[in-house]
Amino acid sequence: MIANFDQLLEALKSKAKKRIVAAFANDSHTIGAVNMAVDKGFVEGILVGDEETMKKVCQEEGIDIQKFRIVQEADETKACAKAVELINNGEGDILMKGLCSTDKYMRAILNKDKGLMPSKAVLSHVTVVSVPTYHKLLVVGDVAVIPAPDLKQKVAITNYVINTAKCLGIEKPKVAMLAATEQMLPNMPACVDAAMISKMADRGQIKGAYVDGPLAFDVAIDKESAETKKVTGPVAGDADCIVFPNIESGNVFFKTATKFTKGELAAMVVGAKVPCVLTSRGDSTQSKLYSIALSALVAK
């Protein structure tokens, strides 16, 4: 089982290299992260953007631009479309957001005719968080893409976090369906959805994981809280995965984990034909590297 990000990077040494296509890679954070991943030997890098700008960035950062395949496209929107086209042509295994806006990046992925979406797929965001105060990696969703997931979308998010946890070597992940309370309160939609998804897992409609909910956050990740509140079961106090009821709760957790506890994270968009790296402009180069590593681990 991969318990931290150093182990994740180590695990990739024994796997075949993946090809990452960075859309509008005109900035030092994107090029720096791809460069680190190339140096560590688990990806080959393709940079789509303005060649002169990328050359200048590489010179300023002391990076050899010859390490990468360069695809010229100076326009931000067209660069996103070109990066997606390369993936569809079989020339890449991972997509990555560069200096382009999230809106333009997502629009290229979601384009009905030329995007990366299989029929009826749900696009979602999965984050793996390393928090100094927790004893293992935590796989969570959705903190960035689906604002208010309905039941069908929550089922998709649950399956995505389970699949990601399995890629990290967790044989039967423990999934907490989060709510404000562990009590089953029918007037709280988060509780109702959590209970329904837990029952679906009990009956084999969601496979390969322990799923429990509704669970409050303390009960999901703290054994003492679970014991005090007399909540039992394999998930209580030892969750591998958390499914948030809405984007606000997920986003606050994700930013609290990185800004208050100095946690590190890896993040990707899933549900498309390939994993798509989507990190915040405020994320560190290290987090971008871990996001590339996570995407390389799950990419087919």
TIZAKE-674211 format. One record per residue (C-alpha): residue in three letters; x, y, z. Coordinates in steps of 0.25 Angstrom, whole numbers, plus 5000, padded with zeros to 4 digits. Example, Ala and Ser with C-alpha at 12.3 -4.5 7.8 and 13.67 -1.06 7.14 Angstrom:
2
ala504949825031ser505549965029
***
This chain:
300
met500050005000ile500550144996ala500550225009asn501150355005phe501650434993asp503050384994gln502550244992leu501650284981leu502850344973glu503650214977ala502550124971leu502550194958lys504050154956ser503650004952lys502450054942ala502550094928lys502650244925lys501450314922arg501350434912ile500750564918val500250674909ala500250814916ala499250914910phe499751054909ala501051024917asn501551164917asp501851174931ser503051134941his502151054950thr501550964939ile502950944932gly503650924945ala502650814950val502750744936asn504250754936met504350694950ala503450584946val504350564933asp505550564942lys504950454951gly504750364939phe503250344939val502750434928glu503150484915gly502750634913ile501950704902leu501850854904val500750924896gly500851074896asp501651194890glu503051134887glu503751274889thr503151294903met503451144907lys504851164903lys504951284911val504351214923cys505351104921gln506551194920glu506151274933glu505951144941gly507151074936ile506350964929asp506750894916ile505650914906gln506150794898lys505550694908phe504150734903arg503450714890ile502950854887val501650884880gln501451024875glu500151094878ala500151234884asp498651254886glu498151204899thr496851144894lys497451074882ala498551024891cys497550954900ala496850894888lys498150854882ala498650784894val497250704894glu497450674880leu498850604883ile498150524893asn497050474884asn498150444873gly498750344883glu500050434885gly499850454900asp499350384913ile499150504922leu498550644920met499050754929lys498550894931gly499651004928leu499451154929cys498151144923ser496851184930thr496151064937asp494851104928lys495651094915tyr496350964919met495050894924arg494250944911ala495350874903ile495150744911leu493650754910asn493550794895lys492450704889asp493150674876lys494550684879gly494750664894leu495050554903met493750514909pro493150374907ser491650364906lys490850384919ala492150394927val492250484939leu493450574940ser493950594954his495150634963val495950544972thr496950594981val497950514989val498350585002ser499550565011val499250625025pro500350625035thr499350585046tyr498650465039his499350335038lys499150305023leu498750375010leu497350415009val496550414995val495450514994gly494450564984asp493850654979val494550784983ala494650864970val493750814959ile492250774963pro491650884971ala490450814977pro490550664973asp489250594972leu489050444976lys489550394962gln490750484962lys491150444977val491050294973ala492050334961ile492950414971thr492950294981asn493350194970tyr494450294966val495050304980ile495050154981asn495750134968thr496850234972ala497050174985lys497150034979cys498250094970leu498950134983gly498949984987ile497749994996glu497149854994lys495749895000pro495650045002lys494850105014val493950215009ala493250315018met492050385012leu492150515019ala491050595026ala490950695038thr490450575047glu490550425047gln489150415051met488150385040leu487350515039pro486250505028asn486150655027met487650665023pro487850625008ala489350595011cys488950495021val487950435012asp488850415000ala489950365009ala489050255015met488550215001ile489950204995ser490350125008lys489250025005met489550014991ala490949974995asp490349875004arg489549804993gly490749804983gln490349924974ile491649984978lys492749884978gly494049864985ala493949954997tyr493449975011val492450095010asp491850165022gly490950285024pro490550385028leu491750405036ala492250535042phe493650575039asp494150545053val493550405053ala494150375039ile495550405043asp495750395058lys495650265066glu495350335079ser494250415074ala493550285067glu493750215080thr493150325089lys491950335079lys491850185079val491950175064thr492550045059gly492949975046pro494149975038val494050115033ala493850195046gly495150265050asp495950205039ala495450255026asp496350245013cys495350325005ile494350435008val493150474998phe492750615002pro491250655000asn491650784993ile492750864987glu492750964998ser493050865009gly494050795000asn494850914996val494950975010phe495550835015phe496450835003lys496950975006thr497050955021ala497850835019thr498850905011lys498951045017phe498651015032thr499350875033lys500350895022gly499850765016glu500250735002leu499250684991ala499150624977ala497950654969met497350614956val496050614948val495450474945gly494350424936ala495050474923lys495750374914val497050404921pro497350464935cys497450614934val498350694944leu497650814949thr498350884960ser498051024966arg499051144963gly499251154978asp499751004978ser501250984980thr502150924969gln502350804978ser500750784978lys500750794963leu501850684962tyr501050594971ser499850614963ile500550574950ala501050454958leu499650414962ser499150434948ala500250344943leu499950234953val498450224949ala498650254934lys498450134925
***
